[in-house]
Amino acid sequence: MPYVVVVYDVEADRTRIMLKFLRQYLVHVQNSVLEGQVTEGDLEAIRAGIDDRLEDGESTIIYHVGSEKLLDRTVFGDDPAEDDQFL
C-alpha cells in the first residue's frame, strides 16, 4: 500500500473543509500536513476529493512513497502522528 504525505495551501476560512476531508484517510501531523498509508482506491478518492474542493489560487501537493518502509521520517519534538493513532 502506498504511503502519502499531503500538504495543502487553501484560503484560511476554507482550511477546515480540506482538513475534514483528508482526515477521513490520513493522520493530521502539522498545520496543513497529513500523512499515512492508504489503499490505491483511497488514494484515487483523495485525489478526486482534493480536485473537487480546490478553488482558484489554492494548491495541494501529494508526496507518494511506495510504502512507509521506504520513508525516512525524522521528528524533532513531540510526534503528533503518535497521538492521533489512539483517538
Phi and psi in radians as a Rosetta constraint file:
Dihedral C 1 N 2 CA 2 C 2 CIRCULARHARMONIC -1.252 0.35
Dihedral N 2 CA 2 C 2 N 3 CIRCULARHARMONIC 2.643 0.35
Dihedral C 2 N 3 CA 3 C 3 CIRCULARHARMONIC -1.950 0.35
Dihedral N 3 CA 3 C 3 N 4 CIRCULARHARMONIC 2.268 0.35
Dihedral C 3 N 4 CA 4 C 4 CIRCULARHARMONIC -2.228 0.35
Dihedral N 4 CA 4 C 4 N 5 CIRCULARHARMONIC 2.628 0.35
Dihedral C 4 N 5 CA 5 C 5 CIRCULARHARMONIC -2.103 0.35
Dihedral N 5 CA 5 C 5 N 6 CIRCULARHARMONIC 2.209 0.35
Dihedral C 5 N 6 CA 6 C 6 CIRCULARHARMONIC -2.026 0.35
Dihedral N 6 CA 6 C 6 N 7 CIRCULARHARMONIC 2.247 0.35
Dihedral C 6 N 7 CA 7 C 7 CIRCULARHARMONIC -2.133 0.35
Dihedral N 7 CA 7 C 7 N 8 CIRCULARHARMONIC 2.195 0.35
Dihedral C 7 N 8 CA 8 C 8 CIRCULARHARMONIC -2.176 0.35
Dihedral N 8 CA 8 C 8 N 9 CIRCULARHARMONIC 2.647 0.35
Dihedral C 8 N 9 CA 9 C 9 CIRCULARHARMONIC -2.343 0.35
Dihedral N 9 CA 9 C 9 N 10 CIRCULARHARMONIC 1.696 0.35
Dihedral C 9 N 10 CA 10 C 10 CIRCULARHARMONIC -2.185 0.35
Dihedral N 10 CA 10 C 10 N 11 CIRCULARHARMONIC 2.918 0.35
Dihedral C 10 N 11 CA 11 C 11 CIRCULARHARMONIC -0.963 0.35
Dihedral N 11 CA 11 C 11 N 12 CIRCULARHARMONIC 2.491 0.35
Dihedral C 11 N 12 CA 12 C 12 CIRCULARHARMONIC -0.933 0.35
Dihedral N 12 CA 12 C 12 N 13 CIRCULARHARMONIC -0.686 0.35
Dihedral C 12 N 13 CA 13 C 13 CIRCULARHARMONIC -1.352 0.35
Dihedral N 13 CA 13 C 13 N 14 CIRCULARHARMONIC -0.058 0.35
Dihedral C 13 N 14 CA 14 C 14 CIRCULARHARMONIC -1.973 0.35
Dihedral N 14 CA 14 C 14 N 15 CIRCULARHARMONIC 0.001 0.35
Dihedral C 14 N 15 CA 15 C 15 CIRCULARHARMONIC -1.062 0.35
Dihedral N 15 CA 15 C 15 N 16 CIRCULARHARMONIC -0.627 0.35
Dihedral C 15 N 16 CA 16 C 16 CIRCULARHARMONIC -1.106 0.35
Dihedral N 16 CA 16 C 16 N 17 CIRCULARHARMONIC -0.542 0.35
Dihedral C 16 N 17 CA 17 C 17 CIRCULARHARMONIC -1.135 0.35
Dihedral N 17 CA 17 C 17 N 18 CIRCULARHARMONIC -0.856 0.35
Dihedral C 17 N 18 CA 18 C 18 CIRCULARHARMONIC -1.192 0.35
Dihedral N 18 CA 18 C 18 N 19 CIRCULARHARMONIC -0.737 0.35
Dihedral C 18 N 19 CA 19 C 19 CIRCULARHARMONIC -1.080 0.35
Dihedral N 19 CA 19 C 19 N 20 CIRCULARHARMONIC -0.804 0.35
Dihedral C 19 N 20 CA 20 C 20 CIRCULARHARMONIC -1.053 0.35
Dihedral N 20 CA 20 C 20 N 21 CIRCULARHARMONIC -0.741 0.35
Dihedral C 20 N 21 CA 21 C 21 CIRCULARHARMONIC -1.123 0.35
Dihedral N 21 CA 21 C 21 N 22 CIRCULARHARMONIC -0.886 0.35
Dihedral C 21 N 22 CA 22 C 22 CIRCULARHARMONIC -1.192 0.35
Dihedral N 22 CA 22 C 22 N 23 CIRCULARHARMONIC -0.508 0.35
Dihedral C 22 N 23 CA 23 C 23 CIRCULARHARMONIC -1.135 0.35
Dihedral N 23 CA 23 C 23 N 24 CIRCULARHARMONIC -0.277 0.35
Dihedral C 23 N 24 CA 24 C 24 CIRCULARHARMONIC -1.152 0.35
Dihedral N 24 CA 24 C 24 N 25 CIRCULARHARMONIC -0.404 0.35
Dihedral C 24 N 25 CA 25 C 25 CIRCULARHARMONIC -2.111 0.35
Dihedral N 25 CA 25 C 25 N 26 CIRCULARHARMONIC -0.496 0.35
Dihedral C 25 N 26 CA 26 C 26 CIRCULARHARMONIC -2.258 0.35
Dihedral N 26 CA 26 C 26 N 27 CIRCULARHARMONIC 2.946 0.35
Dihedral C 26 N 27 CA 27 C 27 CIRCULARHARMONIC -1.705 0.35
Dihedral N 27 CA 27 C 27 N 28 CIRCULARHARMONIC 2.280 0.35
Dihedral C 27 N 28 CA 28 C 28 CIRCULARHARMONIC -1.380 0.35
Dihedral N 28 CA 28 C 28 N 29 CIRCULARHARMONIC 1.990 0.35
Dihedral C 28 N 29 CA 29 C 29 CIRCULARHARMONIC -1.898 0.35
Dihedral N 29 CA 29 C 29 N 30 CIRCULARHARMONIC -0.376 0.35
Dihedral C 29 N 30 CA 30 C 30 CIRCULARHARMONIC -2.824 0.35
Dihedral N 30 CA 30 C 30 N 31 CIRCULARHARMONIC 2.954 0.35
Dihedral C 30 N 31 CA 31 C 31 CIRCULARHARMONIC -0.885 0.35
Dihedral N 31 CA 31 C 31 N 32 CIRCULARHARMONIC 2.143 0.35
Dihedral C 31 N 32 CA 32 C 32 CIRCULARHARMONIC 1.080 0.35
Dihedral N 32 CA 32 C 32 N 33 CIRCULARHARMONIC 0.371 0.35
Dihedral C 32 N 33 CA 33 C 33 CIRCULARHARMONIC -2.301 0.35
Dihedral N 33 CA 33 C 33 N 34 CIRCULARHARMONIC 2.230 0.35
Dihedral C 33 N 34 CA 34 C 34 CIRCULARHARMONIC -2.320 0.35
Dihedral N 34 CA 34 C 34 N 35 CIRCULARHARMONIC 2.726 0.35
Dihedral C 34 N 35 CA 35 C 35 CIRCULARHARMONIC -2.665 0.35
Dihedral N 35 CA 35 C 35 N 36 CIRCULARHARMONIC 2.840 0.35
Dihedral C 35 N 36 CA 36 C 36 CIRCULARHARMONIC 2.765 0.35
Dihedral N 36 CA 36 C 36 N 37 CIRCULARHARMONIC 2.985 0.35
Dihedral C 36 N 37 CA 37 C 37 CIRCULARHARMONIC -1.600 0.35
Dihedral N 37 CA 37 C 37 N 38 CIRCULARHARMONIC 2.299 0.35
Dihedral C 37 N 38 CA 38 C 38 CIRCULARHARMONIC -2.344 0.35
Dihedral N 38 CA 38 C 38 N 39 CIRCULARHARMONIC 2.831 0.35
Dihedral C 38 N 39 CA 39 C 39 CIRCULARHARMONIC -1.375 0.35
Dihedral N 39 CA 39 C 39 N 40 CIRCULARHARMONIC 2.898 0.35
Dihedral C 39 N 40 CA 40 C 40 CIRCULARHARMONIC -1.081 0.35
Dihedral N 40 CA 40 C 40 N 41 CIRCULARHARMONIC -0.662 0.35
Dihedral C 40 N 41 CA 41 C 41 CIRCULARHARMONIC -1.107 0.35
Dihedral N 41 CA 41 C 41 N 42 CIRCULARHARMONIC -0.739 0.35
Dihedral C 41 N 42 CA 42 C 42 CIRCULARHARMONIC -1.117 0.35
Dihedral N 42 CA 42 C 42 N 43 CIRCULARHARMONIC -0.677 0.35
Dihedral C 42 N 43 CA 43 C 43 CIRCULARHARMONIC -1.088 0.35
Dihedral N 43 CA 43 C 43 N 44 CIRCULARHARMONIC -0.719 0.35
Dihedral C 43 N 44 CA 44 C 44 CIRCULARHARMONIC -1.146 0.35
Dihedral N 44 CA 44 C 44 N 45 CIRCULARHARMONIC -0.676 0.35
Dihedral C 44 N 45 CA 45 C 45 CIRCULARHARMONIC -1.140 0.35
Dihedral N 45 CA 45 C 45 N 46 CIRCULARHARMONIC -0.680 0.35
Dihedral C 45 N 46 CA 46 C 46 CIRCULARHARMONIC -1.089 0.35
Dihedral N 46 CA 46 C 46 N 47 CIRCULARHARMONIC -0.833 0.35
Dihedral C 46 N 47 CA 47 C 47 CIRCULARHARMONIC -1.038 0.35
Dihedral N 47 CA 47 C 47 N 48 CIRCULARHARMONIC -0.809 0.35
Dihedral C 47 N 48 CA 48 C 48 CIRCULARHARMONIC -1.148 0.35
Dihedral N 48 CA 48 C 48 N 49 CIRCULARHARMONIC -0.733 0.35
Dihedral C 48 N 49 CA 49 C 49 CIRCULARHARMONIC -1.141 0.35
Dihedral N 49 CA 49 C 49 N 50 CIRCULARHARMONIC -0.684 0.35
Dihedral C 49 N 50 CA 50 C 50 CIRCULARHARMONIC -1.117 0.35
Dihedral N 50 CA 50 C 50 N 51 CIRCULARHARMONIC -0.823 0.35
Dihedral C 50 N 51 CA 51 C 51 CIRCULARHARMONIC -1.030 0.35
Dihedral N 51 CA 51 C 51 N 52 CIRCULARHARMONIC -0.686 0.35
Dihedral C 51 N 52 CA 52 C 52 CIRCULARHARMONIC -1.193 0.35
Dihedral N 52 CA 52 C 52 N 53 CIRCULARHARMONIC -0.521 0.35
Dihedral C 52 N 53 CA 53 C 53 CIRCULARHARMONIC -1.656 0.35
Dihedral N 53 CA 53 C 53 N 54 CIRCULARHARMONIC -0.346 0.35
Dihedral C 53 N 54 CA 54 C 54 CIRCULARHARMONIC -1.240 0.35
Dihedral N 54 CA 54 C 54 N 55 CIRCULARHARMONIC 2.466 0.35
Dihedral C 54 N 55 CA 55 C 55 CIRCULARHARMONIC -1.975 0.35
Dihedral N 55 CA 55 C 55 N 56 CIRCULARHARMONIC 2.948 0.35
Dihedral C 55 N 56 CA 56 C 56 CIRCULARHARMONIC -0.942 0.35
Dihedral N 56 CA 56 C 56 N 57 CIRCULARHARMONIC 2.391 0.35
Dihedral C 56 N 57 CA 57 C 57 CIRCULARHARMONIC 1.501 0.35
Dihedral N 57 CA 57 C 57 N 58 CIRCULARHARMONIC -0.059 0.35
Dihedral C 57 N 58 CA 58 C 58 CIRCULARHARMONIC -1.820 0.35
Dihedral N 58 CA 58 C 58 N 59 CIRCULARHARMONIC 2.784 0.35
Dihedral C 58 N 59 CA 59 C 59 CIRCULARHARMONIC -2.612 0.35
Dihedral N 59 CA 59 C 59 N 60 CIRCULARHARMONIC 2.767 0.35
Dihedral C 59 N 60 CA 60 C 60 CIRCULARHARMONIC -2.495 0.35
Dihedral N 60 CA 60 C 60 N 61 CIRCULARHARMONIC 2.449 0.35
Dihedral C 60 N 61 CA 61 C 61 CIRCULARHARMONIC -2.099 0.35
Dihedral N 61 CA 61 C 61 N 62 CIRCULARHARMONIC 2.308 0.35
Dihedral C 61 N 62 CA 62 C 62 CIRCULARHARMONIC -1.956 0.35
Dihedral N 62 CA 62 C 62 N 63 CIRCULARHARMONIC 2.054 0.35
Dihedral C 62 N 63 CA 63 C 63 CIRCULARHARMONIC -1.657 0.35
Dihedral N 63 CA 63 C 63 N 64 CIRCULARHARMONIC 2.039 0.35
Dihedral C 63 N 64 CA 64 C 64 CIRCULARHARMONIC -1.873 0.35
Dihedral N 64 CA 64 C 64 N 65 CIRCULARHARMONIC 2.071 0.35
Dihedral C 64 N 65 CA 65 C 65 CIRCULARHARMONIC -1.958 0.35
Dihedral N 65 CA 65 C 65 N 66 CIRCULARHARMONIC 2.502 0.35
Dihedral C 65 N 66 CA 66 C 66 CIRCULARHARMONIC -0.914 0.35
Dihedral N 66 CA 66 C 66 N 67 CIRCULARHARMONIC -0.725 0.35
Dihedral C 66 N 67 CA 67 C 67 CIRCULARHARMONIC -2.841 0.35
Dihedral N 67 CA 67 C 67 N 68 CIRCULARHARMONIC 2.896 0.35
Dihedral C 67 N 68 CA 68 C 68 CIRCULARHARMONIC -1.085 0.35
Dihedral N 68 CA 68 C 68 N 69 CIRCULARHARMONIC -0.485 0.35
Dihedral C 68 N 69 CA 69 C 69 CIRCULARHARMONIC -1.148 0.35
Dihedral N 69 CA 69 C 69 N 70 CIRCULARHARMONIC -0.439 0.35
Dihedral C 69 N 70 CA 70 C 70 CIRCULARHARMONIC -1.541 0.35
Dihedral N 70 CA 70 C 70 N 71 CIRCULARHARMONIC -0.052 0.35
Dihedral C 70 N 71 CA 71 C 71 CIRCULARHARMONIC -1.677 0.35
Dihedral N 71 CA 71 C 71 N 72 CIRCULARHARMONIC 2.228 0.35
Dihedral C 71 N 72 CA 72 C 72 CIRCULARHARMONIC -1.725 0.35
Dihedral N 72 CA 72 C 72 N 73 CIRCULARHARMONIC 1.790 0.35
Dihedral C 72 N 73 CA 73 C 73 CIRCULARHARMONIC -2.001 0.35
Dihedral N 73 CA 73 C 73 N 74 CIRCULARHARMONIC 2.068 0.35
Dihedral C 73 N 74 CA 74 C 74 CIRCULARHARMONIC -2.032 0.35
Dihedral N 74 CA 74 C 74 N 75 CIRCULARHARMONIC 2.219 0.35
Dihedral C 74 N 75 CA 75 C 75 CIRCULARHARMONIC -2.018 0.35
Dihedral N 75 CA 75 C 75 N 76 CIRCULARHARMONIC 2.293 0.35
Dihedral C 75 N 76 CA 76 C 76 CIRCULARHARMONIC -1.850 0.35
Dihedral N 76 CA 76 C 76 N 77 CIRCULARHARMONIC 2.215 0.35
Dihedral C 76 N 77 CA 77 C 77 CIRCULARHARMONIC 1.546 0.35
Dihedral N 77 CA 77 C 77 N 78 CIRCULARHARMONIC -2.809 0.35
Dihedral C 77 N 78 CA 78 C 78 CIRCULARHARMONIC -1.244 0.35
Dihedral N 78 CA 78 C 78 N 79 CIRCULARHARMONIC 2.413 0.35
Dihedral C 78 N 79 CA 79 C 79 CIRCULARHARMONIC -1.658 0.35
Dihedral N 79 CA 79 C 79 N 80 CIRCULARHARMONIC 1.880 0.35
Dihedral C 79 N 80 CA 80 C 80 CIRCULARHARMONIC -1.093 0.35
Dihedral N 80 CA 80 C 80 N 81 CIRCULARHARMONIC -0.444 0.35
Dihedral C 80 N 81 CA 81 C 81 CIRCULARHARMONIC -1.107 0.35
Dihedral N 81 CA 81 C 81 N 82 CIRCULARHARMONIC -0.584 0.35
Dihedral C 81 N 82 CA 82 C 82 CIRCULARHARMONIC -1.174 0.35
Dihedral N 82 CA 82 C 82 N 83 CIRCULARHARMONIC -0.680 0.35
Dihedral C 82 N 83 CA 83 C 83 CIRCULARHARMONIC -1.194 0.35
Dihedral N 83 CA 83 C 83 N 84 CIRCULARHARMONIC -0.724 0.35
Dihedral C 83 N 84 CA 84 C 84 CIRCULARHARMONIC -1.183 0.35
Dihedral N 84 CA 84 C 84 N 85 CIRCULARHARMONIC -0.366 0.35
Dihedral C 84 N 85 CA 85 C 85 CIRCULARHARMONIC -1.226 0.35
Dihedral N 85 CA 85 C 85 N 86 CIRCULARHARMONIC -0.292 0.35
Dihedral C 85 N 86 CA 86 C 86 CIRCULARHARMONIC -1.892 0.35
Dihedral N 86 CA 86 C 86 N 87 CIRCULARHARMONIC 0.222 0.35
